[in-house]
């Protein structure tokens, strides 16, 4: 399901249900963090792999 489809479904919810969802997202930060982590991982899945050493050099944590 795409982000647009999800947003359409959320927009179609009655106001009371939208408020419940908003409260859930605020109260359940672990759940929200998992959802965000999943979305980020999915978005970056097609990026080429990079060695950790390269990342450390880019961040100037390794000479």
C-alpha positions in Angstrom: 0.0 0.0 0.0 1.4 3.4 -1.0 1.6 6.4 1.3 -1.0 8.1 -0.8 -3.4 5.2 -0.3 -2.8 5.3 3.4 -3.4 9.0 3.6 -6.6 8.7 1.6 -7.8 6.1 4.1 -6.9 8.2 7.1 -8.6 11.2 5.5 -11.8 9.2 5.0 -11.9 8.4 8.8 -14.5 10.1 10.9 -13.0 12.9 13.1 -13.3 10.8 16.2 -11.3 8.0 14.7 -8.7 10.5 13.4 -8.4 11.8 16.9 -7.9 8.2 18.3 -5.2 7.6 15.7 -3.4 10.8 16.5 -3.5 10.0 20.2 -2.2 6.5 19.5 0.7 8.0 17.5 1.6 10.4 20.4 1.2 7.9 23.2 2.8 4.9 21.6 6.2 6.3 20.6 7.8 2.9 20.3 5.2 1.9 17.8 5.6 5.1 15.9 9.4 4.7 15.9 9.0 1.2 14.4 6.7 2.5 11.7 9.2 5.3 10.8 12.1 2.9 10.9 10.2 0.5 8.5 9.4 3.4 6.1 13.0 4.6 6.1 14.3 1.1 5.5 11.8 0.5 2.7 12.7 3.8 1.0 16.4 3.1 1.1 16.2 -0.6 0.1 17.3 0.2 -3.5 20.4 2.2 -2.5 23.7 0.6 -3.1 25.5 -0.9 -0.1 28.4 0.9 1.4 31.1 -0.5 3.7 31.0 0.8 7.3 34.5 2.0 6.8 33.4 4.4 4.0 30.7 5.8 6.2 33.1 6.4 9.1 35.5 8.2 6.8 32.7 10.4 5.4 31.8 11.3 9.0 35.5 11.9 9.8 35.4 9.3 12.4 38.2 7.3 10.7 41.4 8.6 9.1 
